[in-house]
Amino acid sequence: MKGEKNPVVKQISTDVRSKQKYKHLFVALVSLFLLMLAVLILLGYGRATQNAGIDRLNPFLKTQIGYTVLPMPTKNHQQGTRVYAFVSDNVFGSGSWLQFSTGQYTANKRWAVVQHKGSYVSNTRLLKKAQIPLVMREQAGNIYTKYNYKTEGPRTGKKISWWPFD
């Protein structure tokens, strides 16, 4: 068995090196799979909890434009007030409850167009009701209602709220 030119020793040495390579490849593939699974779980958590920071980075969500009605302004209403409103994304009434800042709106100009990606709101603009496209006016509504979990259910309009894809 001794000697450098022995074919059995060379074959055993080659087999041991091949097993090490396959072991390293297997560990790398399992690690990559676990990393991808962890990222999907994180994106799903962000979607389910409406975490705007996570939704902003989620590459599987598309940017949508929706319309909403804002509450009637009060005397204490100031610019930059955070509003929690249902934003309708399409004519069928699909949408989500989103929290966003608005400018100082008036009773005549208390509707908003909201550009969002999941719960991350990237842009809002105040509108008069007549400025909303006709097919979306009914979805935007006239009366602001507060969010109630018992009647509205989950904040997202998705059947599976933790699903990270749109």
Backbone torsions as a table, in degrees:
resi	resn	phi	psi	omega
1	MET	NA	-20.3	-178.7
2	LYS	-79.3	154.7	176.9
3	GLY	117.9	148.8	-177.1
4	GLU	-80.2	-21.4	-174.5
5	LYS	-97.1	7.4	-179.5
6	ASN	-73.6	120.8	-177.4
7	PRO	-66.1	-29.8	179.8
8	VAL	-67.1	-42.7	179.5
9	VAL	-64.7	-41.2	178.8
10	LYS	-63.9	-41.5	-179.1
11	GLN	-65.4	-42.7	178.5
12	ILE	-63.7	-43.1	179.1
13	SER	-61.9	-43.1	178.7
14	THR	-64.9	-41.7	179.7
15	ASP	-63.3	-41.2	-179.9
16	VAL	-64.6	-43.4	179.1
17	ARG	-64.7	-39.5	179.1
18	SER	-64.5	-42.0	178.2
19	LYS	-61.8	-39.5	178.7
20	GLN	-64.2	-42.4	179.4
21	LYS	-62.7	-45.2	-180.0
22	TYR	-66.0	-35.2	178.1
23	LYS	-64.7	-45.7	179.0
24	HIS	-64.2	-40.0	178.1
25	LEU	-64.2	-42.8	178.6
26	PHE	-62.4	-45.2	179.2
27	VAL	-62.4	-40.7	179.2
28	ALA	-64.8	-42.7	-179.8
29	LEU	-66.7	-41.9	177.8
30	VAL	-64.6	-40.8	178.3
31	SER	-63.6	-42.3	178.2
32	LEU	-63.4	-42.9	177.8
33	PHE	-61.6	-45.1	179.5
34	LEU	-65.2	-36.7	177.6
35	LEU	-65.3	-44.6	178.3
36	MET	-63.9	-39.4	177.7
37	LEU	-63.7	-41.6	178.5
38	ALA	-63.5	-40.8	178.4
39	VAL	-64.2	-43.7	178.3
40	LEU	-63.4	-38.4	177.3
41	ILE	-65.3	-41.5	178.0
42	LEU	-63.2	-44.6	178.8
43	LEU	-64.7	-38.3	176.6
44	GLY	-66.1	-39.4	176.6
45	TYR	-62.1	-43.9	178.6
46	GLY	-61.8	-38.0	179.8
47	ARG	-69.4	-43.2	-177.1
48	ALA	-69.7	-36.9	-177.6
49	THR	-94.6	2.3	-177.2
50	GLN	53.5	51.3	176.4
51	ASN	-84.9	109.1	-174.6
52	ALA	-63.6	-34.6	179.9
53	GLY	-64.6	-40.4	179.0
54	ILE	-74.2	-42.1	179.3
55	ASP	-62.4	-31.9	178.9
56	ARG	-61.9	-35.7	-177.6
57	LEU	-91.2	-5.8	-176.3
58	ASN	-72.9	112.1	-177.8
59	PRO	-74.7	-10.6	-177.3
60	PHE	-89.9	-9.8	179.3
61	LEU	-92.7	140.5	177.5
62	LYS	-99.0	152.4	177.3
63	THR	-76.3	130.3	-177.8
64	GLN	-123.8	158.9	176.6
65	ILE	-121.0	128.4	-179.1
66	GLY	-136.0	170.4	-177.5
67	TYR	-125.1	148.6	-179.2
68	THR	-149.5	161.4	172.5
69	VAL	-105.0	142.6	-178.8
70	LEU	-101.8	159.7	178.4
71	PRO	-66.2	157.6	177.4
72	MET	-61.3	135.3	-179.3
73	PRO	-69.5	146.1	177.7
74	THR	-110.1	175.6	179.1
75	LYS	-64.5	-30.8	-177.9
76	ASN	-88.2	0.2	-178.8
77	HIS	-63.6	129.6	-179.6
78	GLN	-126.5	161.9	177.9
79	GLN	-63.9	142.2	179.0
80	GLY	85.8	10.7	179.1
81	THR	-65.1	136.3	176.7
82	ARG	-81.2	132.0	-178.9
83	VAL	-120.8	142.8	176.0
84	TYR	-116.0	106.8	-172.3
85	ALA	-138.3	156.5	174.9
86	PHE	-82.3	123.7	-179.6
87	VAL	-107.2	116.6	178.6
88	SER	-84.0	126.5	-177.0
89	ASP	-95.9	-17.6	-179.9
90	ASN	-151.0	174.8	-175.4
91	VAL	-69.9	-12.9	179.3
92	PHE	-88.9	-0.3	176.3
93	GLY	90.1	6.4	176.9
94	SER	-70.3	144.0	179.7
95	GLY	174.6	-166.3	-178.0
96	SER	-144.9	157.8	171.5
97	TRP	-82.8	121.6	-177.1
98	LEU	-125.2	150.1	175.6
99	GLN	-110.0	129.6	-177.9
100	PHE	-154.8	164.9	177.7
101	SER	-96.3	147.5	177.5
102	THR	-125.8	167.8	169.9
103	GLY	-79.8	-172.9	179.0
104	GLN	-81.8	111.0	-176.3
105	TYR	-101.4	165.1	-179.2
106	THR	-117.7	175.9	179.8
107	ALA	-65.0	-31.0	179.3
108	ASN	-83.8	-25.5	-175.7
109	LYS	-122.3	65.5	-176.6
110	ARG	-120.7	27.3	172.3
111	TRP	-111.0	156.7	-178.0
112	ALA	-140.8	146.6	168.7
113	VAL	-101.5	132.0	-173.0
114	VAL	-123.6	124.7	174.3
115	GLN	-99.8	122.4	-175.3
116	HIS	-145.3	158.9	176.1
117	LYS	-128.9	98.1	-171.3
118	GLY	68.0	-125.4	178.2
119	SER	-96.8	-1.4	177.0
120	TYR	-82.6	114.8	179.8
121	VAL	-94.8	117.1	-177.6
122	SER	-94.3	-23.5	-176.5
123	ASN	-160.3	142.9	173.1
124	THR	-136.0	152.0	175.5
125	ARG	-143.9	134.0	179.4
126	LEU	-78.8	144.9	-177.5
127	LEU	-138.7	161.2	164.1
128	LYS	-87.9	157.6	-177.7
129	LYS	-60.4	-34.6	-179.4
130	ALA	-66.4	-18.7	179.9
131	GLN	-82.5	-12.7	178.4
132	ILE	-77.3	136.2	177.4
133	PRO	-54.1	142.0	-173.6
134	LEU	-53.4	-40.7	-177.8
135	VAL	-69.9	-16.8	-178.6
136	MET	-103.0	-10.6	-176.4
137	ARG	-59.4	-42.7	-179.1
138	GLU	-66.0	-37.5	179.5
139	GLN	-68.5	-35.9	179.0
140	ALA	-68.2	-38.7	176.3
141	GLY	82.5	178.9	178.9
142	ASN	-116.4	-23.4	-172.7
143	ILE	-115.0	128.0	177.2
144	TYR	-81.4	131.0	174.8
145	THR	-121.7	143.7	178.7
146	LYS	-78.7	156.0	179.5
147	TYR	-72.1	133.5	177.1
148	ASN	-135.6	115.2	-175.6
149	TYR	-60.9	-36.2	-177.1
150	LYS	-63.7	-38.9	-178.4
151	THR	-94.4	-31.3	-174.8
152	GLU	-94.1	-24.6	-177.0
153	GLY	79.5	-156.9	-179.2
154	PRO	-60.6	152.4	-177.0
155	ARG	-66.3	-31.9	179.2
156	THR	-85.8	150.9	179.9
157	GLY	-85.8	15.2	-177.1
158	LYS	-91.6	148.0	177.5
159	LYS	-67.7	-40.3	176.6
160	ILE	-111.6	100.8	-170.5
161	SER	-65.1	-26.7	-178.1
162	TRP	-89.8	0.9	-179.5
163	TRP	-68.8	118.1	-172.6
164	PRO	-77.7	-2.7	-177.6
165	PHE	-102.7	156.9	176.7
166	ASP	-91.3	NA	NA
